[in-house]
Every structure is written in C-alpha cells, then in structure tokens.
Amino acid sequence: ETGVTQSPTHLIKTRGQQVTLRCSSQSGHNTVSWYQQALGQGPQFIFQYYREEENGRGNFPPRFSGLQFPNYSSELNVNALELDDSALYLCASSLGTGLTDTQYFGPGTRLTVL
Amino acid sequence: AQKITQTQPGMFVQEKEAVTLDCTYDTSDQSYGLFWYKQPSSGEMIFLIYQGSYDEQNATEGRYSLNFQKARKSANLVISASQLGDSAMYFCAMRELTNAGGTSYGKLTFGQGTILTVHP
C-alpha cells in the first residue's frame, strides 16, 4: 500500500462529456504527477503539480487540466472527451520534484469513453 | 528515438529460478534516475528499485537487483528466486530533470513493458 488513493475506480462517459478524477497524496508528499496509460502501453506523462502550481506538462492538449489543493490532493479534469481518452489514469505522489524523489502510484481510474 | 527500450514483450521463468528483464535508455544528461515498477493485472504501479546515474554500486532491494551498465546505457532488472506472485507487467522508467519557465520537474518516461509469467 502506497497511501495514494484515487477515485473513482471506474468511470464510463460518452464523447463530448467532461470528467473529473481525484487523487489523494501520500502523507508528507507535496508533488503530484498524472499519467495516462492506454491499453498495452507504458504510462505517458500528462502534468505535474508542485505546491499547488503546475510545473511541468507533457504533450497533452489544454482540455486536460488539473488542480492541486492546499492538502496536496489533486484533480485531473478532461473536457470534450474523445474516444482515444479511454485509458487508465494514474496519479503518483512524491516528496519533491528531484531526480531521487520516487513517485508512488495510486491504483488508477479506468476511464471508458463511448 | 525511444528514450526507454524494453525489447522483451514477454518472458517466462520457472518458479525459484532467476530472470533478467532488459532495459536500455537514451539520454544526453549526466544526471538521471532509473526506476523499475511492477504492474499486476489490478493496474497499480508498484515501485521496485531505483538507480541513480552517479551510483557506483548496483542497487539491490530484497530479491530485486539492478544490473547498471552506464557505458552501455542499460539497466536490467534481475529477479532472483522467482515466485508465482511475480507474474505481472514490468516497466523500466527514466527520470530526467526538465527546466521550464525557471522551475524544474522530473517526469518519468516509461518503456513499453515486459510481461513476466512465472510457471510452477
């Protein structure tokens, strides 16, 4: 158990809808990263939040947005859902943004877009 | 070019035997970190082991060890005394620091993974 939790576990949406995924960090961790994992692929970095600010972003369009709260929990919002957004969404928390700061992952939210 | 390459889509091993999962990486940075994660069918990504680019000793964590060959840019995972519960997908990942707008962040770049099956 990493202490990182995510909700919901599964979600089914239709094209064009909006979705919010939630992540609760491990105690003491101030950094949260979000990843998208399509079936049969490795996770792809979406963005990272450090002390409530987005401090890094991967190759994802602006309809992927996020928030980090004062307690360091985080949300991932996806607008105008597309079929290709169907994936496992993983959040990971870490003590910081440094090279040696191991990212500990939650169980993921499996999103299906119909 | 792929930053992380895992050339073995699937591997099979007999219970109690050792197995090596291959990983090669590509970076021009001097400072980077290498990680291995295990992903069972449940989906959760479980951290196994870390190796820093300046670490001279190979990392070990229980039955897991990392065979780090810096000149070859390889970071192979060795699992000794395989157990049935080791059957899972294994990912190699690299962390480099990226500077953006005056701050730095360390995203993980993952390989495609290797499915390990342990036979009784």
Contacts between the chains, C-beta under 8 A, distances in Angstrom:
chain1	res1	chain2	res2	distance
A	2	B	44	7.8
A	2	B	46	7.9
A	2	B	47	7.8
A	33	B	107	6.7
A	33	B	108	7.4
A	35	B	108	7.6
A	41	B	112	6.7
A	41	B	113	7.9
A	42	B	4	7.7
A	42	B	91	5.6
A	42	B	93	7.7
A	42	B	110	3.3
A	42	B	111	5.6
A	42	B	112	5.5
A	42	B	113	5.6
A	43	B	45	7.2
A	43	B	91	7.6
A	43	B	108	7.4
A	43	B	110	5.2
A	44	B	110	7.8
A	45	B	107	4.1
A	45	B	108	6.6
A	45	B	109	7.2
A	48	B	105	4.9
A	48	B	106	8.0
A	48	B	107	6.4
A	50	B	103	7.5
A	50	B	105	7.0
A	55	B	100	7.2
A	55	B	103	4.7
A	55	B	104	7.8
A	55	B	105	4.8
A	56	B	98	6.3
A	56	B	100	5.9
A	56	B	103	7.8
A	56	B	105	3.2
A	56	B	107	6.0
A	57	B	100	7.9
A	58	B	107	6.6
A	88	B	43	5.6
A	90	B	43	7.9
A	90	B	45	6.1
A	92	B	45	7.4
A	92	B	108	7.7
A	97	B	97	7.9
A	97	B	103	7.8
A	97	B	104	6.3
A	97	B	105	5.0
A	97	B	106	5.3
A	98	B	97	7.6
A	98	B	106	6.3
A	99	B	31	6.0
A	99	B	32	6.5
A	99	B	33	4.5
A	99	B	52	6.8
A	99	B	95	5.6
A	99	B	96	7.7
A	99	B	97	6.1
A	99	B	106	5.7
A	100	B	33	6.2
A	100	B	50	7.2
A	100	B	52	6.2
A	101	B	106	6.9
A	102	B	35	7.1
A	102	B	47	5.6
A	102	B	50	5.9
A	103	B	35	7.9
A	103	B	47	7.5
A	103	B	108	6.1
A	104	B	47	6.1
A	105	B	37	7.5
A	105	B	44	6.2
A	105	B	45	3.8
A	105	B	46	7.5
A	105	B	47	7.5
A	106	B	44	7.1
A	107	B	42	6.9
A	107	B	43	6.1
A	107	B	44	4.5
A	108	B	43	4.5
A	108	B	44	6.5
A	108	B	45	7.9
A	110	B	43	7.1
